[in-house]
Amino acid sequence: MKYFIITGASKGLGEGIAMELLHEDHHLLCISRSESEQLKTMAAAKNCQVDFFQFDLAFNQDIPRLCQLIFEKIDTDQAEGIYLINNAGVVKPVDRVENCPPEEVESHLRINLLAPMLLSGEFIRHTKDLAIEKRILNISSGAAQNPYYGWSSYCTGKAGIDMFSRCIATEQEGQDHPVEAMGVAPGIIDTEMQSSIRQTTEKQFIHRQKFVELKESGQLIPPTLAGKKLASLLLSADFKNGAIIDIRESY
């Protein structure tokens, strides 16, 4: 049995990844604020066990308890591999940094950066003695490398995720049963996040029209297609510990 812990699995890219991992020898442990009825229906049809943990990742202090509940569902004696996919994220606040409400900046970084860090720490702690395949896939973005006007929180959080992935890889070198970690930018996905970007003003986000044109010209990547590529990478020999890649260019 292979176990997959996926954040933000009820919609968008997270749901797309989860759909690709539905298999009778897989057990999906999904962290999200809501449940996906579509995912549950398809899981039942494929005889794949799916458990949802309804949780708001902004409440970082409760993450250790959440992970305890998740690992109670994992039979480590039967596990062939355990995987963590840190996918959940938000884009707001979108504006010049001096106009961003402090509480929105704090919530953003709790969800986009602190939650993946804490989940990864708990993942490593719970699996450190297991001689099986253990991988952490952190969803990155081109915004980690390129500054965007109005995206100070988003760019900073994603840049942090990339460095965090490298730090995990460095720390795990030489461990008896190491965990592998990668940061992967999936491209521009057609999700609710993209919709919220298009609802901003030019004053808040000067690149807004570019994203409107990507939608209108059909250039946004369907979550199912991106999910298929990411799920394939996660389980393949191409998963390179410490690497930071754009999946459109590298896989």
C-alpha positions in Angstrom: 0.0 0.0 0.0 1.2 3.5 -0.8 -0.1 6.5 1.2 -0.5 10.0 -0.2 -1.0 13.0 2.1 -2.3 15.8 -0.2 -3.2 19.4 0.9 -5.9 21.3 -0.9 -7.2 18.1 -2.5 -10.8 19.1 -2.7 -10.5 21.3 -5.9 -8.1 22.7 -8.5 -4.6 21.2 -8.8 -4.8 19.3 -5.6 -8.0 17.5 -6.8 -6.3 16.9 -10.2 -3.3 15.2 -8.5 -5.6 13.2 -6.3 -7.6 12.0 -9.3 -4.5 10.6 -10.9 -3.5 8.7 -7.8 -6.7 6.8 -7.4 -5.8 3.1 -7.4 -6.8 0.1 -5.3 -3.3 -0.1 -3.8 -3.3 3.6 -2.8 -4.7 5.3 0.2 -5.3 9.1 -0.1 -5.3 11.3 3.0 -6.7 14.6 1.9 -6.3 17.8 3.9 -8.7 20.6 2.8 -11.4 22.9 4.1 -14.1 21.0 2.2 -14.6 17.6 0.6 -14.7 16.7 -3.0 -17.8 14.6 -3.8 -16.4 13.9 -7.3 -13.2 12.5 -5.8 -15.0 10.3 -3.4 -17.3 8.9 -6.1 -14.4 8.1 -8.4 -12.4 6.6 -5.5 -15.3 4.3 -4.7 -15.5 3.2 -8.3 -11.8 2.4 -8.3 -11.8 0.7 -4.9 -9.4 3.4 -3.5 -9.6 4.4 0.1 -9.8 8.2 0.6 -10.0 10.0 3.9 -10.7 13.7 4.2 -9.4 15.8 7.1 -11.3 19.1 7.1 -8.8 21.6 8.3 -7.8 25.3 7.7 -4.0 25.4 7.3 -3.9 28.9 8.6 -4.3 27.4 12.1 -0.7 26.3 12.3 -0.7 25.5 16.0 -3.0 22.5 15.3 -0.9 20.9 12.6 1.0 18.4 15.0 -2.4 17.1 16.2 -3.7 16.9 12.6 -0.6 14.8 11.6 -1.1 12.5 14.6 -4.6 11.8 13.3 -3.4 11.2 9.8 -0.6 8.8 10.8 -3.1 6.8 12.9 -4.6 5.9 9.5 -1.3 4.7 8.1 -0.3 1.1 8.6 3.5 1.6 8.6 4.1 -2.2 8.6 2.3 -2.5 5.3 3.4 0.7 3.7 5.5 0.5 0.5 5.8 4.3 0.3 4.5 7.4 2.0 4.2 10.7 0.2 3.4 14.3 1.1 2.2 16.8 -1.5 2.2 20.4 -0.2 -0.2 21.9 -2.7 -2.6 24.2 -0.9 -2.1 27.9 -1.4 -3.7 31.3 -1.7 -2.8 34.3 -3.8 -4.4 37.1 -1.7 -3.4 39.8 -0.8 -2.7 41.2 -4.2 -1.6 44.8 -4.1 1.5 47.0 -3.4 3.0 45.9 -0.1 2.1 49.0 1.7 -1.6 48.4 0.8 -1.7 44.8 2.0 -3.6 44.3 5.3 -1.2 42.9 7.8 -3.7 40.1 8.8 -3.9 39.0 5.2 -0.1 38.9 4.8 0.2 36.8 8.0 -2.6 34.4 6.9 -1.0 34.1 3.5 2.4 33.1 4.8 0.8 30.7 7.4 -0.9 28.8 4.6 1.7 29.0 1.8 4.9 28.7 3.7 4.6 27.9 7.4 2.0 25.1 6.9 4.2 23.2 4.4 7.2 23.6 6.7 5.4 22.2 9.7 3.7 19.4 7.8 7.1 18.4 6.3 8.6 18.4 9.8 5.9 16.2 11.1 6.1 13.9 8.1 9.8 13.4 8.6 9.4 12.9 12.3 6.7 10.2 11.8 8.6 8.4 9.1 12.3 8.7 10.0 12.7 5.0 11.0 10.9 3.6 8.0 13.0 2.0 5.3 10.6 2.7 2.5 10.2 5.3 -0.2 9.4 8.7 1.3 9.0 11.8 -0.8 7.8 15.4 -0.3 6.5 17.3 -3.4 6.3 21.0 -2.7 4.3 23.0 -5.3 6.3 26.0 -6.3 5.8 28.6 -9.0 7.7 30.8 -11.5 6.9 33.5 -9.0 9.6 32.0 -6.7 12.2 33.2 -9.2 10.6 36.3 -10.7 9.3 39.3 -8.8 5.7 40.4 -9.7 4.3 43.8 -8.9 1.5 43.3 -6.4 2.6 39.7 -5.5 5.0 40.4 -2.7 3.5 37.7 -0.4 3.0 35.1 -3.1 6.6 35.5 -4.5 8.1 35.5 -1.1 6.2 32.4 0.1 7.1 30.4 -3.1 10.7 31.5 -2.9 10.7 30.2 0.7 9.2 26.9 -0.4 12.1 26.4 -2.9 14.8 27.1 -0.4 13.0 24.9 2.2 12.9 22.0 -0.3 16.7 22.4 -0.7 17.2 22.5 3.0 15.3 19.3 3.5 17.4 17.6 0.9 20.6 18.8 2.5 19.5 17.7 6.0 18.5 14.3 4.8 21.8 13.5 3.3 23.5 10.8 5.3 20.4 9.7 7.2 19.7 6.0 7.5 16.3 6.3 5.8 16.2 9.6 4.1 13.2 11.6 2.9 13.5 13.1 -0.6 12.1 16.5 -1.4 11.5 18.5 -4.6 10.0 21.9 -5.5 8.0 21.8 -8.7 6.4 24.7 -10.6 3.4 23.2 -12.4 2.7 26.1 -14.9 -0.3 28.4 -15.0 -3.3 26.2 -14.0 -7.0 27.0 -14.7 -8.1 27.2 -11.0 -10.1 29.4 -8.7 -6.8 31.2 -7.9 -6.6 32.3 -11.5 -10.2 33.5 -11.3 -9.3 35.6 -8.3 -6.3 37.1 -10.1 -8.5 38.2 -13.0 -10.8 39.9 -10.5 -8.1 42.2 -9.3 -7.6 45.7 -10.7 -4.7 46.9 -12.8 -3.7 49.2 -9.9 -3.4 46.2 -7.6 -1.7 43.9 -10.1 -0.3 45.4 -13.3 0.0 42.0 -15.0 -3.7 41.4 -14.8 -4.4 41.7 -18.5 -1.8 39.1 -19.3 -3.7 36.5 -17.2 -7.0 37.6 -18.7 -5.6 36.9 -22.2 -4.2 33.5 -21.1 -7.7 32.5 -20.1 -9.4 33.9 -23.1 -6.9 32.3 -25.5 -7.2 28.9 -23.8 -3.6 28.8 -22.7 -4.3 27.9 -19.0 -3.4 24.3 -18.2 -6.3 22.0 -17.1 -5.8 20.8 -13.5 -6.3 17.2 -14.7 -3.3 17.5 -17.1 -1.0 19.1 -14.6 -2.1 16.6 -11.9 -1.2 13.7 -14.3 2.3 15.1 -14.8 2.9 15.7 -11.1 1.6 12.3 -10.0 3.8 10.6 -12.6 6.8 12.6 -11.5 6.2 11.8 -7.8 6.4 8.1 -8.4 9.1 8.1 -11.1 12.9 7.8 -11.1 12.9 11.4 -12.3 12.1 12.6 -8.8 15.5 14.2 -7.9 16.2 15.0 -4.3 16.7 18.8 -3.8 15.8 19.7 -7.3 13.7 22.8 -8.2 12.1 22.5 -11.6 9.4 23.8 -13.9 7.5 20.7 -15.0 6.7 22.3 -18.4 10.4 22.5 -19.1 11.8 19.5 -17.3 9.3 16.7 -17.5 
